[in-house]
Amino acid sequence: MSKRNYLLAGVAVIALVLGVWWFAGFGTAPEPGSQPSEAGKAAPDILPVDRKQAAQLGIRLAPAIAAIEAPIAVIPAVIQPPPNARVAVAATFPGVVMRTLVVEGNTVRQGQPLAVISSRDVLTMGADLTRAHARAGVARSNASRLSQLAREGIIAGARADEANALAAEAGADVSEKARILKMVNGAGATGTYTLTAPIAGRVTTASIQTGNPVDGTTAPYVIDAANRYEVVGQLPERLVGMVRPGMTVLIEPDITGRVTAVGSTIDPATRSATLKAEIPAGPGIIAGRAISLSLSGPAPAGAVSVSGDALVMVEGKAIVFVATANGYAVREVVMEGSGGGSAAKQTVLLSGVRLGEQVVVSGTSALKALALSR
């Protein structure tokens, strides 16, 4: 082939390549949406809200914190006083009620007077105490005189020792009678004694009236400790191995306590075991009341806790709004459950939010409306 033919063939190849490049790069119209996004335009899952708009919408943020506990289940339970927190106040001596100072339902402090009772036994004991004081005084004087004579060699020392022993015996008699009167809050001069509250709590029984007789075998008052209660619940069989003493329990809205015991025997009728927990006193905590008890255990690794107010439902999905540089990101989340405490109700999230991210906890309704309008 001549030199000219080689030259023509090379030009043809170059022209072909240029034609292909033209049609591939410039001759084809771009697909819709293939153009790059405009500068500053938010991504589809970001709601573009600036600071001024956020303030107008009442948006408030709170960080997602590491979840320590996560709800396990809610079980039925009954509040009752612990076995060692119910005290019967007995009438120590028989007598007649002179005055009642509290009634059923009253809250009392430890040592607070409950009733004043007139008793012949107390009057007799007061008289015995007076006589014992007199005998003790004579015995002490006699022992002092004989000890002096013994030191001077006038009498044998044995007589002084005997007198000192009698004085000590008389003093012990006085101390014993005084101790008994003090123990029953008795006043020997008036022949009365006062019933007092042995613990702080709530008077649940007051079977006593002014003028009525009492004896040493009855308990006119029953007091339940006001600072703690016991909750007895029915734990389903499937949870017996999961729930352990020390786990947290919750009674709405914010009464928290700890599991103290979990039964190991399954009731064949209910297929449940007995669970016991201790809780403090609080609004609505009344012995005998039936309640729902929420149980919580250790949270899964990586779970975070956010305020329950942060959650909204959009098209059947649970979402939260997370603050970003361009606005608020719409995040679908997976929940473990809800718990509570002295602070606002918290929700444990297994995914969708990272630790430390700022989550919208107020103004979510406005953001939800904005998300639905897009």
Secondary structure, DSSP 8 states (H G I E B T S, - for coil): --HHHHHHHHHHHHHHHHHHHHHHHTSS---TT-S---TT---TTEE---HHHHHHHT-EEEE-EE--EEEEEEEEEEEE--GGGEEEE--SS-EEEEEE---TT-EE-TT-EEEEEE-HHHHHHHHHHHHHHHHHHHHHHHHHHHHHHHHTTSS-HHHHHHHHHHHHHHHHHHHHHHHHHHHTTEETTTTEEEEE-SSSEEEEEE---TT-EE-TT---EEEEESSEEEEEEEEEGGGTTT--TT-EEEETTTEEEEEEEE-S--BTTTTEEEEEEEEE--TT--TT-EEEEEEEEE--TT-EEEEGGG-EEETTEEEEEEE-SSSEEEEE-EEEEEE--SSS-EEEEEES--TT-EEEEESHHHHHHHHHH-
